[in-house]
Amino acid sequence: MEQENSLIPEEEIKNPEILETSTNDEPVVAESKAVENAKEKKEVPEIDFSILSTEEIIRQAQKLINDYPVVSLKEIFEGLPEIFESRYKEEYEKALAIFTADGDKPEDFEYKNDNRERFNALYKLYKDKKNATARQTEAEREENLKIKLGIIEELKALDNVKTATINDADENFDYFQATDQGYDDTVYDCLQELGVDPYVGFEEANHQILTQTREDEDGVKYLYAYNYCSNDYHENSHIESVKTEDHGTEITTRLVVDGEYVPYEIDAWSGETSKIAEYEIKNGKTYVPVTLKYDDPKLYAFAPEEDSLHATASTADAVVEKDEKLYAKAFASGDYTATLSDGSEISVTAQVPDAYDITNWDLEVTSWTQGENLVVDEETIDGITTVNSHYETEKTPINVTLDKMTTWDNIPEVGDTISGNGVYKATFNWDASAADGAVLDLGDSLVSTMKVWINGQKVGGDISTNPTKAKTSIVEDQEGKDQYTGGINWKVPKTDISKYLTDGENTIEIHYNSTMGNALLATGQIEPTQSSWWGYDEGVDAYGPQKAVIQPYTLAALTE
């Protein structure tokens, strides 16, 4: 019997590309969308081809091609040639073993099996269908893109559509990719050309104030404004003109509110609301002057109520409304002018007493340090026991008399290595006939917290009515303390104290609480650090109020 050596070479088994041959050169057309959509609803079954015969592999593969979209068969078919050749080799060797079992020579063996050619043709059909589908998908994408680009051009031609451009960007700049390159664009200009304005903007562009706006059911807008830049945050910009700005830590500008409103300022520390008497309404917008120091917030309310006479501009420190009259508020003697909303120009002269320090302070600083007694508390709740331990706090009083208010680091008896509490007490005189009111100026900033009482009345806020802040006693024979709302702005510790003053002698008491930073630094329990976030470095702080100055002011009448 004539035999042919058809043993499959090892390299053909390892290289599936050799199998990708077919004599069928007819073009393969991608399936219609209807057929593809029908097939996509079916879930491709999991088949272990490695245990199937070559005949069954062909049958199952043919069924998959017929019943499922080719795009869903990639994971199965990419490894199928290698599996098929492995099974084909096993079947070949089994047939050869049967042939030689009767003593026939291997070289006389002729393996009559066309499964290999059938699989190759089937696999080529899969590849052709996949390629045809890919070509069709690409053609559809190009057609869709043409349609979308046509729609975009139609939109751009509309009167209510503007095209923004990117300026100062590199040639290869990609707007939709993450990049460390700064650029400028005309988005805001385009919006303004279309009459689209922000709820709240600024008279002049700035890189200092952030705002958030809310509106209630009555149409009242509430605004939160915050100065976020300490004059170094913008150094991280990738726009050179922004990066090199030197705008300082304070900003004075005008808020521009979309709509006509009567503005009010809400004191976030005391909860008091006061009507703003200097603002301007023009071109359907409300302009309100604002001055903000770094890290300081302000709250406003804009009410859609009937406008009343107010100032639109002034050289005074402020214009205020009192008893339905307008006054120029002045902290220094001089001549002042104001323009009112009815167009009138008013000139006034103010006589203001000089500011003066509160002197002769009795200060008791209580230094807090770690004591030697270790306290261990054990508590069991629902079968779970927790053990807490801490050292008792050693509290050491330090009594000092100050001629004028200053921070602890300037007081030799206290210094900059102590943390704890400070109670300040003093008296001062007030001449009610010389001025209309006064501001208590405790400095440009304050580290940590404090409460102030004048003539026994807490300045700003009141005893809290929140049940969680109720006075409680957790230690026998020790009464709890009242908890308060509000107080004096710790970021800019200046506040109007007029309503607390009496003619003649007045008392003032300040309760100050420091952080524990200085004491921990002094004992080496923490180290000076530079934070990865702006303004949060750990170092020695100047505790306590910087000063205590009474700044009188007068109110010069602008209206009758």
Buried (B, 14 or more C-beta within 10 A) or exposed (E): EEBEEEEBEEEBBEEBEBBEEBEEEEEBEBBEEEEBEEBEEEEBEEBEBEEBEBBEBBEBBBEBBEEBBBBBBEEBBEEBBBBBBBBBBEBBEEBBEEBEEEEBEEEEBEBEBEBBEBBBBBBBBBBBBBEBBEEBEEEEEEEEEEEEEEEEEEEEEEEEEBEEEEEEBEEEEEEEEEBEEBBBBBEBEBBBEEEEBBBBBBBEEEBBBEBEBEBEEEEBBBBBBBBBBBBEBBEEBEBEEBEEBEEEBBBEBBBBBBBBBBBBBBBBBBEEEEBBBBBBBEEEBBBBBBEBBBBBBBBBBBBEEEEEBBBBBBBBBBBBBBEEBBBBBBBBEEEBBBBBBEEEEBEBEBEBBEBEBBEEBEBEBBBBBBEEEEEEEEEEEEEEEEEEEEEEEEEEEBEBEBEEBBBBBBBEEBBBBBBBBBBBBBEBEBEEEEBBBBBBBBBBBBBBEBBBBBBEEBBBBBEBEEEEEEEEEEEEEEEEEEBBBBBBBBBBBBBBBBEBBEEEEBEBBBBBBBEBBBBBBBEEEEEEEEEEEBEEEBEBBBBBBBBBBBBBBBBBEBBE
